[in-house]
Amino acid sequence: MADIAPILHIISPLRHVSPFDVNMAVDAGYTTILPYSGVTLDEVGDLTQDMMFSRHPDAAPRTGLFIGGKDAGLALDMANKAKSVLFPPFEISIFVDPAGSFTTAAAMVAEVELKLRPSRPEGLKGVKVQVYGATGVVGGIAGVIAAQAGAQVTLVSHRDIEAVEAKARDFKQRFGVDLASATGKSEDDKRALVADVEVVLACGRAGVEILSADVLAEARHLKVAADVNAVPPAGIAGIDAHANGKPLAHGALGIGALTIGHLKYRVQHELLQRMRIAPSAMTIGFEDAFVLARSLTA
Protein backbone atom coordinates (compact mmCIF):
# COMPACT_ATOMS: atom_id res chain seq x y z
CA MET A 1 0.00 0.00 0.00
CA ALA A 2 3.03 2.29 0.00
CA ASP A 3 2.02 3.77 -3.37
CA ILE A 4 -1.59 4.48 -2.31
CA ALA A 5 -2.04 8.15 -1.47
CA PRO A 6 -3.61 8.78 1.93
CA ILE A 7 -6.67 11.04 1.94
CA LEU A 8 -8.12 12.76 5.00
CA HIS A 9 -11.75 13.91 4.97
CA ILE A 10 -12.55 16.36 7.78
CA ILE A 11 -16.22 16.89 8.63
CA SER A 12 -17.69 19.44 11.01
CA PRO A 13 -21.25 20.50 11.89
CA LEU A 14 -19.99 24.06 12.23
CA ARG A 15 -19.86 26.74 9.55
CA HIS A 16 -16.10 26.26 9.15
CA VAL A 17 -13.76 23.32 9.53
CA SER A 18 -11.12 24.15 12.14
CA PRO A 19 -7.85 25.48 10.65
CA PHE A 20 -6.16 23.88 13.68
CA ASP A 21 -7.19 20.42 12.51
CA VAL A 22 -6.11 21.16 8.93
CA ASN A 23 -2.69 22.35 10.12
CA MET A 24 -2.29 19.29 12.34
CA ALA A 25 -3.12 17.01 9.43
CA VAL A 26 -0.58 18.70 7.16
CA ASP A 27 2.11 18.47 9.85
CA ALA A 28 1.30 14.76 10.22
CA GLY A 29 2.06 14.22 6.54
CA TYR A 30 -1.33 14.38 4.81
CA THR A 31 -1.11 16.15 1.46
CA THR A 32 -4.71 15.58 0.38
CA ILE A 33 -7.24 17.01 2.86
CA LEU A 34 -10.91 17.59 2.08
CA PRO A 35 -12.95 19.76 4.48
CA TYR A 36 -16.76 19.50 4.79
CA SER A 37 -18.54 22.11 6.91
CA GLY A 38 -22.14 22.33 8.09
CA VAL A 39 -22.52 18.54 8.05
CA THR A 40 -25.62 17.18 9.80
CA LEU A 41 -25.86 13.84 11.53
CA ASP A 42 -28.19 12.39 8.90
CA GLU A 43 -25.66 13.22 6.15
CA VAL A 44 -22.78 11.31 7.73
CA GLY A 45 -23.76 7.86 6.46
CA ASP A 46 -23.96 8.91 2.80
CA LEU A 47 -20.71 10.89 3.00
CA THR A 48 -18.93 7.94 4.60
CA GLN A 49 -20.14 5.57 1.89
CA ASP A 50 -18.88 7.97 -0.78
CA MET A 51 -15.49 7.94 0.93
CA MET A 52 -15.31 4.14 1.17
CA PHE A 53 -16.78 3.03 -2.16
CA SER A 54 -14.85 5.47 -4.36
CA ARG A 55 -11.49 3.73 -3.80
CA HIS A 56 -10.18 0.19 -4.20
CA PRO A 57 -10.52 -1.85 -0.97
CA ASP A 58 -6.73 -1.87 -0.66
CA ALA A 59 -6.93 1.91 -0.21
CA ALA A 60 -9.55 1.76 2.55
CA PRO A 61 -7.07 2.00 5.46
CA ARG A 62 -5.48 5.02 3.77
CA THR A 63 -8.84 6.79 3.65
CA GLY A 64 -9.36 8.74 6.88
CA LEU A 65 -12.41 10.46 8.34
CA PHE A 66 -11.71 13.09 11.00
CA ILE A 67 -14.74 14.33 12.96
CA GLY A 68 -14.52 17.83 14.43
CA GLY A 69 -16.95 20.45 15.68
CA LYS A 70 -17.44 21.59 19.27
CA ASP A 71 -19.99 19.11 20.61
CA ALA A 72 -18.62 15.87 22.07
CA GLY A 73 -21.97 14.08 22.03
CA LEU A 74 -22.70 14.99 18.43
CA ALA A 75 -19.18 14.02 17.33
CA LEU A 76 -19.58 10.62 19.00
CA ASP A 77 -22.98 10.17 17.36
CA MET A 78 -21.43 11.04 13.99
CA ALA A 79 -18.69 8.48 14.57
CA ASN A 80 -21.25 5.82 15.43
CA LYS A 81 -23.22 6.68 12.30
CA ALA A 82 -20.10 6.43 10.15
CA LYS A 83 -19.10 3.10 11.71
CA SER A 84 -22.60 1.72 11.18
CA VAL A 85 -22.19 1.84 7.38
CA LEU A 86 -18.71 0.28 7.25
CA PHE A 87 -18.19 -3.34 6.27
CA PRO A 88 -15.32 -5.46 4.90
CA PRO A 89 -13.32 -4.86 2.83
CA PHE A 90 -14.19 -1.15 2.74
CA GLU A 91 -13.51 -0.11 6.35
CA ILE A 92 -11.95 3.34 6.49
CA SER A 93 -10.23 4.93 9.49
CA ILE A 94 -12.13 7.27 11.83
CA PHE A 95 -10.63 9.80 14.26
CA VAL A 96 -12.97 11.68 16.63
CA ASP A 97 -11.56 14.86 18.22
CA PRO A 98 -14.09 17.74 18.30
CA ALA A 99 -12.31 21.07 18.89
CA GLY A 100 -9.25 19.02 19.81
CA SER A 101 -11.05 18.26 23.05
CA PHE A 102 -10.46 14.52 23.23
CA THR A 103 -6.70 14.84 22.83
CA THR A 104 -6.66 17.87 25.17
CA ALA A 105 -8.63 16.06 27.87
CA ALA A 106 -6.38 13.01 27.52
CA ALA A 107 -3.26 15.15 27.87
CA MET A 108 -4.71 17.01 30.86
CA VAL A 109 -5.50 13.85 32.83
CA ALA A 110 -2.19 12.22 31.88
CA GLU A 111 -0.27 15.27 33.17
CA VAL A 112 -2.24 15.11 36.42
CA GLU A 113 -1.38 11.43 36.83
CA LEU A 114 2.28 12.25 36.22
CA LYS A 115 2.29 14.80 39.04
CA LEU A 116 0.45 12.40 41.36
CA ARG A 117 2.77 9.47 40.66
CA PRO A 118 5.46 10.16 43.31
CA SER A 119 2.90 10.17 46.14
CA ARG A 120 0.23 7.95 44.54
CA PRO A 121 1.68 5.21 42.33
CA GLU A 122 -1.88 3.97 41.76
CA GLY A 123 -2.68 7.23 39.99
CA LEU A 124 -6.23 8.55 40.12
CA LYS A 125 -7.79 5.48 41.73
CA GLY A 126 -10.01 6.70 44.57
CA VAL A 127 -8.94 10.34 44.16
CA LYS A 128 -11.59 13.05 44.59
CA VAL A 129 -11.65 15.08 41.37
CA GLN A 130 -13.71 18.17 40.57
CA VAL A 131 -14.14 19.37 37.00
CA TYR A 132 -15.00 23.05 36.54
CA GLY A 133 -16.35 24.10 33.16
CA ALA A 134 -17.72 20.58 32.95
CA THR A 135 -20.44 21.39 30.42
CA GLY A 136 -17.76 22.31 27.91
CA VAL A 137 -16.34 19.92 25.36
CA VAL A 138 -13.01 19.41 27.18
CA GLY A 139 -14.34 19.30 30.73
CA GLY A 140 -16.93 16.60 30.22
CA ILE A 141 -14.53 14.20 28.51
CA ALA A 142 -11.78 14.92 31.05
CA GLY A 143 -14.27 13.89 33.72
CA VAL A 144 -15.05 10.65 31.89
CA ILE A 145 -11.36 9.80 31.46
CA ALA A 146 -10.67 10.49 35.14
CA ALA A 147 -13.65 8.35 36.18
CA GLN A 148 -12.51 5.50 33.94
CA ALA A 149 -9.12 5.76 35.66
CA GLY A 150 -10.82 5.17 39.01
CA ALA A 151 -11.37 8.71 40.30
CA GLN A 152 -14.43 9.93 42.18
CA VAL A 153 -15.48 12.70 39.80
CA THR A 154 -17.80 15.63 40.37
CA LEU A 155 -18.88 17.82 37.46
CA VAL A 156 -19.29 21.42 38.63
CA SER A 157 -21.54 23.97 36.93
CA HIS A 158 -21.15 27.72 37.31
CA ARG A 159 -24.86 28.02 36.60
CA ASP A 160 -27.73 25.74 37.55
CA ILE A 161 -26.99 22.12 38.33
CA GLU A 162 -29.34 20.76 35.65
CA ALA A 163 -26.77 21.24 32.88
CA VAL A 164 -24.14 19.03 34.51
CA GLU A 165 -26.75 16.53 35.67
CA ALA A 166 -27.81 16.09 32.04
CA LYS A 167 -24.16 15.66 31.04
CA ALA A 168 -23.63 13.07 33.79
CA ARG A 169 -26.69 11.10 32.63
CA ASP A 170 -25.52 11.16 29.02
CA PHE A 171 -22.04 9.92 29.93
CA LYS A 172 -23.46 7.25 32.23
CA GLN A 173 -25.47 5.94 29.29
CA ARG A 174 -22.60 6.18 26.82
CA PHE A 175 -19.68 5.01 28.95
CA GLY A 176 -21.10 3.44 32.10
CA VAL A 177 -19.32 5.90 34.42
CA ASP A 178 -20.83 7.45 37.54
CA LEU A 179 -20.29 11.20 37.75
CA ALA A 180 -21.58 13.36 40.60
CA SER A 181 -22.93 16.87 39.97
CA ALA A 182 -22.61 20.12 41.89
CA THR A 183 -23.09 23.84 41.43
CA GLY A 184 -20.40 26.44 42.03
CA LYS A 185 -22.25 29.67 41.37
CA SER A 186 -20.77 31.63 44.25
CA GLU A 187 -17.44 31.89 46.04
CA ASP A 188 -19.08 30.30 49.07
CA ASP A 189 -20.26 27.37 46.93
CA LYS A 190 -16.72 26.85 45.69
CA ARG A 191 -15.17 27.12 49.15
CA ALA A 192 -17.46 24.36 50.35
CA LEU A 193 -16.72 22.20 47.31
CA VAL A 194 -12.93 22.41 47.49
CA ALA A 195 -12.74 21.59 51.19
CA ASP A 196 -12.00 17.91 50.48
CA VAL A 197 -10.97 17.97 46.80
CA GLU A 198 -7.67 16.35 45.80
CA VAL A 199 -7.53 17.20 42.08
CA VAL A 200 -9.08 20.15 40.25
CA LEU A 201 -9.49 20.27 36.48
CA ALA A 202 -10.36 23.77 35.25
CA CYS A 203 -11.85 23.67 31.75
CA GLY A 204 -13.77 26.93 31.64
CA ARG A 205 -13.85 29.73 29.12
CA ALA A 206 -10.63 31.52 28.25
CA GLY A 207 -9.85 34.58 30.34
CA VAL A 208 -12.23 33.72 33.19
CA GLU A 209 -10.96 33.06 36.70
CA ILE A 210 -12.81 30.06 38.11
CA LEU A 211 -10.99 29.49 41.39
CA SER A 212 -9.60 32.51 43.22
CA ALA A 213 -6.72 32.50 45.68
CA ASP A 214 -9.24 32.83 48.53
CA VAL A 215 -11.06 29.70 47.36
CA LEU A 216 -7.81 27.75 46.92
CA ALA A 217 -6.85 28.60 50.49
CA GLU A 218 -9.71 26.33 51.57
CA ALA A 219 -8.46 23.39 49.46
CA ARG A 220 -6.31 21.87 52.20
CA HIS A 221 -6.24 18.40 50.63
CA LEU A 222 -5.49 19.56 47.08
CA LYS A 223 -2.65 17.67 45.42
CA VAL A 224 -2.83 18.78 41.77
CA ALA A 225 -4.68 21.54 39.92
CA ALA A 226 -4.69 21.75 36.11
CA ASP A 227 -5.97 24.63 33.96
CA VAL A 228 -6.47 24.59 30.17
CA ASN A 229 -6.99 28.36 29.95
CA ALA A 230 -4.02 30.10 28.30
CA VAL A 231 -5.59 33.58 28.26
CA PRO A 232 -5.07 35.84 31.32
CA PRO A 233 -6.45 35.87 33.90
CA ALA A 234 -5.75 32.23 34.72
CA GLY A 235 -8.66 29.92 35.37
CA ILE A 236 -7.00 28.93 38.64
CA ALA A 237 -5.22 31.67 40.58
CA GLY A 238 -1.46 31.24 40.62
CA ILE A 239 -1.25 28.90 37.62
CA ASP A 240 0.32 30.55 34.58
CA ALA A 241 0.20 28.96 31.15
CA HIS A 242 3.76 27.61 31.44
CA ALA A 243 3.26 26.03 34.88
CA ASN A 244 4.57 22.48 35.08
CA GLY A 245 4.33 21.37 38.70
CA LYS A 246 4.27 24.92 40.07
CA PRO A 247 3.96 24.94 43.89
CA LEU A 248 0.60 26.19 45.14
CA ALA A 249 -0.95 26.55 48.59
CA HIS A 250 -0.87 23.52 50.93
CA GLY A 251 1.80 21.79 48.84
CA ALA A 252 -0.35 21.34 45.73
CA LEU A 253 1.14 21.38 42.23
CA GLY A 254 -0.16 23.47 39.33
CA ILE A 255 -0.24 22.56 35.64
CA GLY A 256 -0.79 25.25 33.01
CA ALA A 257 -2.33 25.30 29.56
CA LEU A 258 0.89 25.22 27.54
CA THR A 259 2.21 22.20 29.43
CA ILE A 260 -1.05 20.40 28.65
CA GLY A 261 -1.05 21.76 25.10
CA HIS A 262 2.44 20.48 24.36
CA LEU A 263 1.43 16.93 25.25
CA LYS A 264 -1.90 17.33 23.42
CA TYR A 265 -0.04 18.32 20.24
CA ARG A 266 2.24 15.28 20.47
CA VAL A 267 -0.74 12.98 20.99
CA GLN A 268 -2.81 14.32 18.10
CA HIS A 269 0.21 14.46 15.80
CA GLU A 270 1.21 10.86 16.47
CA LEU A 271 -2.34 9.53 16.15
CA LEU A 272 -2.77 11.28 12.80
CA GLN A 273 0.55 9.85 11.64
CA ARG A 274 -0.47 6.35 12.72
CA MET A 275 -3.75 6.63 10.87
CA ARG A 276 -2.04 7.91 7.72
CA ILE A 277 0.24 4.87 7.41
CA ALA A 278 -1.89 2.18 9.11
CA PRO A 279 -2.01 -1.18 7.29
CA SER A 280 -5.57 -1.68 8.51
CA ALA A 281 -8.40 0.68 9.39
CA MET A 282 -8.27 2.42 12.77
CA THR A 283 -10.95 3.93 14.98
CA ILE A 284 -9.49 6.56 17.30
CA GLY A 285 -11.29 8.12 20.25
CA PHE A 286 -10.39 9.69 23.58
CA GLU A 287 -9.56 6.29 25.09
CA ASP A 288 -6.81 5.81 22.50
CA ALA A 289 -5.59 9.35 23.05
CA PHE A 290 -5.32 8.73 26.78
CA VAL A 291 -3.39 5.47 26.34
CA LEU A 292 -0.89 7.32 24.15
CA ALA A 293 -0.71 10.35 26.48
CA ARG A 294 0.03 8.05 29.41
CA SER A 295 2.79 6.30 27.47
CA LEU A 296 4.37 9.63 26.55
CA THR A 297 4.51 10.67 30.20
CA ALA A 298 5.65 7.30 31.56
N, C-alpha and C positions, 0 to 999 in steps of 0.2 A: 504493500500500500504506500510505499515511499513516494511514488510518483502521483498519488492522488491528492489534489489540492484541498486543504481543509477550508471549510466555509463556516462562518459563524453568523447565525441569524439572531438578532437581538430584538425582543418584543417588549413593549411597555404599554400599559393602559393610559399613560400620561400623554400630554400633547407632544412632548419631545422625548426621544431616547436620551439617556444620560451620556454626556460627553465623557464623564469619568469612566464609564464602562467601555466606551469605544477606545479610549486611550489605553486602558488596561489590556484590552484585547490585542491592540497593535503591539504593545510592549511584550506581550506573551507570544508574539510571532504570527498572529493571524494577518493575512494580507487581503483577504476577501471578507468583508463585514457588511451585512445587510441590516439596516435598522427599520423597525416597523413600530410606528407610534399610534396611540389611540386604539389599541387592540382590545376588544371585548372578550369576555370569557367564552362566549359561544362561537367566536371566530377561531379559537386556538386549535381545535381539532382539524379543521380544513387546512389551516396554515401548516400545521405539522405534517399532514399527509402530503402536501405539496413539497415540503422539504425532503421527505423520505422517499417518495416515489419518483422524483425527478433525477435520481442518481442511481448508478449500479449498486447492488447490495454491498459490494466490496467497499464502496465509498461511505456507507452508512455511518461507521464509527467516526469518520472525518467530517461529518455533518453535525454541527453543534447548534443547540437552541439555548440561548441565554435569556432568562426571564427577569426583567427589572421592575420598575415602578416604585411605589412607596407604601405599599400595603402588603404586609406579610401574608395575611390570610388569602388575599386574592392571588398573590404570586404562587402560593402553595396549591390553590385550586386550579390555576392555569397549568401548573406542572402535572397535577393529577389528570387533567383533561388531555394534555399532550401524551402522557404515558398510556392513557387508555386506548389510544389509536395505534400504538406501536405493536408490531409483531415481527417475528423472524421472517426473512433475514434483513428487514429494513429498520431495525432499531437504531435511532440516532441518539446522540448524547444530549443530556439536559442539565443545565446548571441554573439553580435558583438562587438569586442574591439581590432582592429588591433594595434599591438605594444603597447597595453595599452593606446592608444591615446584617446579613447572616455571617459574613466574614468578619465584620466589625464586632458583633456580639461574641463570636468565637474567640477572637483575639483578646477581647476585654476579659472574658472569664479565664482564659489561659494565663494571662498576665497576673490575675488575682491569685490563681493557684500557685504560680511561681513564687509570689511573695509570701504565701502561706506556708510553703513547703518546709522551710527550716523549723517552724514550730508545730506544723501539722502535716506530717508526711502523708496522711490519708486525704489531704486536699480539702475539698468542700463538704465532705461527708459529715452531716449533722450540724453544719455551720448555719447560723442565722443570718440570712441575706435579705436586704431590702433594696428594691429596684425603684428608683425615682424616675419619672418620665416613662412609666411602664406602659402607657397606652401608645407610645411611639413605636416605630418599626424596629429600632434597635433594642429598646428596653424589654419589650415583651419576649423576644427571642433569647435575650441574655438571661431572663428569668427562667425560661424553659431549659436552657443549657445547664444553668446552675442547679436546677431541680433534678435534672437527669444525672448530674454528678453527685447527688445525695444531699444537697443543701435544703434547708427549710426556708422557702422563698416567700416573701410578701411583696406583692405589687402595690405600689403607693401612687395614689392619684392626687394631683394638686387641685382637683375640682371635686365633684361628687364621686362617691365610691362606686356608683353603678357602672361607670366606664371600665374600671379595672375588674369588677366582678364579671362583666360580660367577657372580657379578655381571658380571665381565668377559666371560665366555663368553656370557651372555645378551645383553649389549649388542653384542657382536661379531655375533651372529646377527641382532639387530634392526636395527642401525644401521651395521654394517660398519666399526666403529672398533676399533682395537687399543689395549687398555688393559693396562698392566702391573699386577702385584699384589705387595704386600709386607706384612709384619707389623710393627707398632710396639707390641709388648706392653710393652717396658721402655724406660726412659730411654736406655739404651745403644743399643737398636734405633733409637730416634728420632734420637739424635745421629748415627748412621751414615747414616740416610736423608737428613737435612737438609744433609749436607755439601756437596752440589752442587745442591740445589733452588733454583729461581729464583722460583717462585710456590707459596704454600701456601693451600689452601682448607680451612678448618676447619668441618666440618658435623656435629659431634658433638652429644651430648645437652646440654641446657641445664644450666648450672651446673657443668660438668665441664671442668677445665683439661686440654687435650690437649698443648699445647706449652709447657713451662716456660721461664723466662728462661735457665736453664742450657742447655737444648736449643737455643734460638734463638741463643745465643752461637756455636754451631757452624755456623750457616747463613750462611756468609760470602759466598755468591753470591745471597742472597735479595734480591729486588727488591720484591715485593708480597706481603702476607699478609692474607687476608680471613677474617672470623669471623662466622658467622650467629647465634652465641649471645648473647642479650641479658641473660641472667641471670648475676650474679656467682657464682663467679669467671669471668673471661673464658676462652674456649676457647684463646686465644693470649695469653700473658702480655704485658701492656703495651698491649693493644688494648681500649679501652672501647667501649661500644655506640655512642657518638657519633663515633668516630674516622673521619676522612675524609682520608686521606693523612697520618696521624700518623707522625712519624719514629720508626723502630725502630733496633735495632742494625745496624751495617754499612751504613747509608744506606737500609735498606728502608722501605717505606711501609705503614701499617696501615689497614685498612678495617673498621669496626665494623658491628654488626647493624642499627642504626637507619639508617645511611647506605644499606645494602643494602635495608632494608625500605621506605624512602621511594621508591626507584626501583621496587621490586617492586609497591608499591601503585599507582603511576602506570601501570605496564604492565598489571596485571590490570584496573584501572578502564577504561583506554582500550580494551582488547580486548573487554571486556564491552559497552561502549558501541557499538563497531563492530558486534558481533554483533547487538545489539538493533535497529539501524537498517539492517542490510545489505540491499541489494536482491536479493542472491542468497545461497544458503546458504554458510556458512563452516565450515571445519574448522581448529581452532586447537590447536596443540601447542607444545612448548617451543621448536621452531625459530622459530615465529612470534613467540613472546615474546622471544627473543633478538634477532631483527631489530629489533623495536620498542625494546627496551632499548638497543641500540647507537645507534639513531637519536636517542633521548632524551639520550644522553650525548655525541653528536657535537659 
